[in-house]
Structure formats: structure tokens, C-alpha cells
Amino acid sequence: MTRRVRTLAAIAATMTALLVLLSYVDSAYDWENAVGLCQVPVKSVTPDPNGKLSAVVFEVYCGPIPPLNTHVSLVPNGRTFSRKRNVDFLVLDGSHDLKIQWAADSTLDIRLPALAKAFKRETRVGQVTVNYTPALWGE
């Protein structure tokens, strides 16, 4: 193997290791929020009847742009909410005040604005079933 090929292989291996490390740091640590690039205001927290989980409604905006999406995530009680660790299961276009209620220990009811556009809308999150009901404006 020539010296040039070995050098290129070493550079490629170093770059791959660096990309893997940066991907891990990005997925595990909310660095955008830590350095002030993004704001993640929590709009509401609704604990389940057993106190094991909470449904968290939040928005994300970065820089001078106002929130364009409303997100919902489940967070184990006693843990700090992080949009990186607690992946959202509902994402709606625009800013919305959602009505969320636990129907049972593992059933979550969410009233969605009838005309809201959903980018992501999962009906199952782990052991929790999520039911969506359309709501008229102001309801």
C-alpha cells in the first residue's frame, strides 16, 4: 500500500470517528438550547393518574423565528424534559393550545383543532394508546 493510500485511509477513518462522535453528542445533549440558539417553551404538563408519565406540550423555535409547530411528548415523572431524549409523537403545524386528558393509566386523549395540519401523529407510544378527537375552534 502506498503512503498516499494509507494517509487517505487514516483521514477517512478519523473523519468517520468524528462524525460518529458528533452524532452521539447531538442526540444525547441539547446543545442548541444550551448555547441559546433554540428555545423550547413548555406549554403544559399533564401527569397520568398513576404518576408514572406526563404528557408534555411544547414548541421549538430557533433564532428570531416564532414557533411554527406544536409538539407533544411523554416524559417519565421525576425526569427532566428534553426534546432530544423525549421524542415527540405528535407534531402540528402552528401554535396550538391542546386539551390533553388521561382516560386511563395507559390511554391518552388529545383534542386536536379540526383544521390543524399534523406532520406526525402516532397512536401508540410504548404502552400508551393515544386517541385523537377533532375539536372545533375555541372548544
C-alpha atoms as a printed R data frame, in Angstrom:
    type eleno elety resid chain resno       x      y      z
1   ATOM     1    CA   MET     A     1   0.000  0.000  0.000
2   ATOM     2    CA   THR     A     2   1.418  3.353 -0.932
3   ATOM     3    CA   ARG     A     3   1.931  6.140  1.520
4   ATOM     4    CA   ARG     A     4  -0.776  8.238 -0.160
5   ATOM     5    CA   VAL     A     5  -3.392  5.467  0.194
6   ATOM     6    CA   ARG     A     6  -2.515  4.982  3.874
7   ATOM     7    CA   THR     A     7  -2.802  8.716  4.504
8   ATOM     8    CA   LEU     A     8  -6.194  8.884  2.785
9   ATOM     9    CA   ALA     A     9  -7.405  5.847  4.737
10  ATOM    10    CA   ALA     A    10  -6.289  7.441  8.018
11  ATOM    11    CA   ILE     A    11  -8.058 10.707  7.150
12  ATOM    12    CA   ALA     A    12 -11.234  8.816  6.221
13  ATOM    13    CA   ALA     A    13 -11.161  6.813  9.466
14  ATOM    14    CA   THR     A    14 -10.608  9.977 11.525
15  ATOM    15    CA   MET     A    15 -13.470 11.796  9.785
16  ATOM    16    CA   THR     A    16 -15.799  8.819 10.298
17  ATOM    17    CA   ALA     A    17 -14.947  8.638 14.002
18  ATOM    18    CA   LEU     A    18 -15.503 12.392 14.359
19  ATOM    19    CA   LEU     A    19 -18.916 12.206 12.629
20  ATOM    20    CA   VAL     A    20 -19.998  9.313 14.856
21  ATOM    21    CA   LEU     A    21 -18.927 11.230 17.964
22  ATOM    22    CA   LEU     A    22 -20.702 14.425 16.871
23  ATOM    23    CA   SER     A    23 -23.877 12.480 16.045
24  ATOM    24    CA   TYR     A    24 -23.858 10.928 19.510
25  ATOM    25    CA   VAL     A    25 -23.310 14.278 21.235
26  ATOM    26    CA   ASP     A    26 -26.105 15.865 19.178
27  ATOM    27    CA   SER     A    27 -28.564 13.087 20.026
28  ATOM    28    CA   ALA     A    28 -27.704 12.974 23.743
29  ATOM    29    CA   TYR     A    29 -27.232 16.650 24.555
30  ATOM    30    CA   ASP     A    30 -29.467 19.601 23.680
31  ATOM    31    CA   TRP     A    31 -26.580 21.865 22.734
32  ATOM    32    CA   GLU     A    32 -28.753 24.245 20.660
33  ATOM    33    CA   ASN     A    33 -30.720 25.184 23.765
34  ATOM    34    CA   ALA     A    34 -27.595 25.266 25.958
35  ATOM    35    CA   VAL     A    35 -25.863 27.860 23.785
36  ATOM    36    CA   GLY     A    36 -29.048 29.877 23.284
37  ATOM    37    CA   LEU     A    37 -29.711 29.020 19.648
38  ATOM    38    CA   CYS     A    38 -33.127 27.463 20.263
39  ATOM    39    CA   GLN     A    39 -35.891 27.993 22.770
40  ATOM    40    CA   VAL     A    40 -38.204 25.151 23.821
41  ATOM    41    CA   PRO     A    41 -41.058 26.638 25.842
42  ATOM    42    CA   VAL     A    42 -43.199 24.044 27.616
43  ATOM    43    CA   LYS     A    43 -46.871 24.981 27.276
44  ATOM    44    CA   SER     A    44 -48.401 22.317 29.535
45  ATOM    45    CA   VAL     A    45 -47.627 19.175 31.534
46  ATOM    46    CA   THR     A    46 -50.363 16.594 32.190
47  ATOM    47    CA   PRO     A    47 -49.425 13.737 34.580
48  ATOM    48    CA   ASP     A    48 -51.098 10.328 34.273
49  ATOM    49    CA   PRO     A    49 -53.321  9.003 37.123
50  ATOM    50    CA   ASN     A    50 -50.545  6.717 38.453
51  ATOM    51    CA   GLY     A    51 -47.891  9.424 38.352
52  ATOM    52    CA   LYS     A    52 -45.576  7.418 36.086
53  ATOM    53    CA   LEU     A    53 -45.691  9.590 32.952
54  ATOM    54    CA   SER     A    54 -46.535 13.120 31.916
55  ATOM    55    CA   ALA     A    55 -47.698 14.374 28.540
56  ATOM    56    CA   VAL     A    56 -45.684 17.492 27.722
57  ATOM    57    CA   VAL     A    57 -46.839 20.036 25.132
58  ATOM    58    CA   PHE     A    58 -44.023 22.238 23.849
59  ATOM    59    CA   GLU     A    59 -42.900 24.417 20.984
60  ATOM    60    CA   VAL     A    60 -39.476 24.793 19.391
61  ATOM    61    CA   TYR     A    61 -38.125 27.905 17.800
62  ATOM    62    CA   CYS     A    62 -34.619 28.849 16.841
63  ATOM    63    CA   GLY     A    63 -33.438 32.403 16.403
64  ATOM    64    CA   PRO     A    64 -35.892 35.222 15.746
65  ATOM    65    CA   ILE     A    65 -38.482 32.961 14.109
66  ATOM    66    CA   PRO     A    66 -41.627 32.379 16.225
67  ATOM    67    CA   PRO     A    67 -42.780 28.814 16.956
68  ATOM    68    CA   LEU     A    68 -44.115 27.168 13.847
69  ATOM    69    CA   ASN     A    69 -45.009 23.794 15.356
70  ATOM    70    CA   THR     A    70 -46.651 22.349 18.457
71  ATOM    71    CA   HIS     A    71 -45.169 19.083 19.789
72  ATOM    72    CA   VAL     A    72 -46.315 16.503 22.355
73  ATOM    73    CA   SER     A    73 -44.011 14.047 24.104
74  ATOM    74    CA   LEU     A    74 -44.219 11.588 27.013
75  ATOM    75    CA   VAL     A    75 -41.785 12.015 29.887
76  ATOM    76    CA   PRO     A    76 -41.270  9.656 32.834
77  ATOM    77    CA   ASN     A    77 -42.116 11.521 36.056
78  ATOM    78    CA   GLY     A    78 -39.083 12.550 38.026
79  ATOM    79    CA   ARG     A    79 -37.023 13.137 34.873
80  ATOM    80    CA   THR     A    80 -36.287 16.483 33.328
81  ATOM    81    CA   PHE     A    81 -37.918 17.061 29.942
82  ATOM    82    CA   SER     A    82 -35.572 17.177 26.963
83  ATOM    83    CA   ARG     A    83 -36.728 17.336 23.366
84  ATOM    84    CA   LYS     A    84 -33.718 15.187 22.439
85  ATOM    85    CA   ARG     A    85 -34.388 12.377 24.950
86  ATOM    86    CA   ASN     A    86 -38.189 12.515 24.874
87  ATOM    87    CA   VAL     A    87 -39.063 12.166 21.218
88  ATOM    88    CA   ASP     A    88 -42.337 13.748 20.163
89  ATOM    89    CA   PHE     A    89 -45.228 11.597 18.930
90  ATOM    90    CA   LEU     A    90 -47.410 14.479 17.738
91  ATOM    91    CA   VAL     A    91 -46.305 17.486 15.709
92  ATOM    92    CA   LEU     A    92 -48.830 20.050 14.478
93  ATOM    93    CA   ASP     A    93 -48.289 22.963 12.146
94  ATOM    94    CA   GLY     A    94 -48.650 26.235 14.061
95  ATOM    95    CA   SER     A    95 -49.020 27.167 17.705
96  ATOM    96    CA   HIS     A    96 -51.960 25.452 19.443
97  ATOM    97    CA   ASP     A    97 -53.356 25.140 22.962
98  ATOM    98    CA   LEU     A    98 -54.136 21.422 23.122
99  ATOM    99    CA   LYS     A    99 -56.585 19.840 25.537
100 ATOM   100    CA   ILE     A   100 -54.975 16.689 26.917
101 ATOM   101    CA   GLN     A   101 -56.537 14.246 29.355
102 ATOM   102    CA   TRP     A   102 -55.620 10.791 30.596
103 ATOM   103    CA   ALA     A   103 -58.637  8.481 30.139
104 ATOM   104    CA   ALA     A   104 -56.851  5.666 31.980
105 ATOM   105    CA   ASP     A   105 -53.343  4.727 33.117
106 ATOM   106    CA   SER     A   106 -52.274  3.938 29.565
107 ATOM   107    CA   THR     A   107 -54.774  5.872 27.434
108 ATOM   108    CA   LEU     A   108 -54.247  9.491 26.486
109 ATOM   109    CA   ASP     A   109 -56.965 11.607 24.842
110 ATOM   110    CA   ILE     A   110 -55.925 14.657 22.830
111 ATOM   111    CA   ARG     A   111 -58.391 17.136 21.350
112 ATOM   112    CA   LEU     A   112 -56.917 18.479 18.134
113 ATOM   113    CA   PRO     A   113 -58.004 21.663 16.378
114 ATOM   114    CA   ALA     A   114 -60.152 20.411 13.481
115 ATOM   115    CA   LEU     A   115 -58.163 22.257 10.824
116 ATOM   116    CA   ALA     A   116 -54.674 21.652 12.239
117 ATOM   117    CA   LYS     A   117 -52.229 20.016  9.863
118 ATOM   118    CA   ALA     A   118 -50.389 17.100 11.503
119 ATOM   119    CA   PHE     A   119 -46.812 16.375 10.438
120 ATOM   120    CA   LYS     A   120 -46.551 13.437 12.857
121 ATOM   121    CA   ARG     A   121 -49.430 11.667 14.607
122 ATOM   122    CA   GLU     A   122 -48.714  8.350 16.305
123 ATOM   123    CA   THR     A   123 -51.478  6.349 18.000
124 ATOM   124    CA   ARG     A   124 -49.166  4.233 20.164
125 ATOM   125    CA   VAL     A   125 -46.206  5.366 22.283
126 ATOM   126    CA   GLY     A   126 -44.688  2.460 24.183
127 ATOM   127    CA   GLN     A   127 -47.503  1.079 26.345
128 ATOM   128    CA   VAL     A   128 -49.677  4.191 25.902
129 ATOM   129    CA   THR     A   129 -52.551  4.373 23.405
130 ATOM   130    CA   VAL     A   130 -53.235  7.867 22.074
131 ATOM   131    CA   ASN     A   131 -56.740  8.817 20.903
132 ATOM   132    CA   TYR     A   132 -57.294 11.953 18.853
133 ATOM   133    CA   THR     A   133 -60.597 13.811 18.710
134 ATOM   134    CA   PRO     A   134 -61.182 16.796 16.422
135 ATOM   135    CA   ALA     A   135 -62.247 19.923 18.304
136 ATOM   136    CA   LEU     A   136 -63.917 22.997 16.893
137 ATOM   137    CA   TRP     A   137 -62.159 26.322 17.394
138 ATOM   138    CA   GLY     A   138 -62.489 27.539 20.979
139 ATOM   139    CA   GLU     A   139 -63.907 24.210 22.176
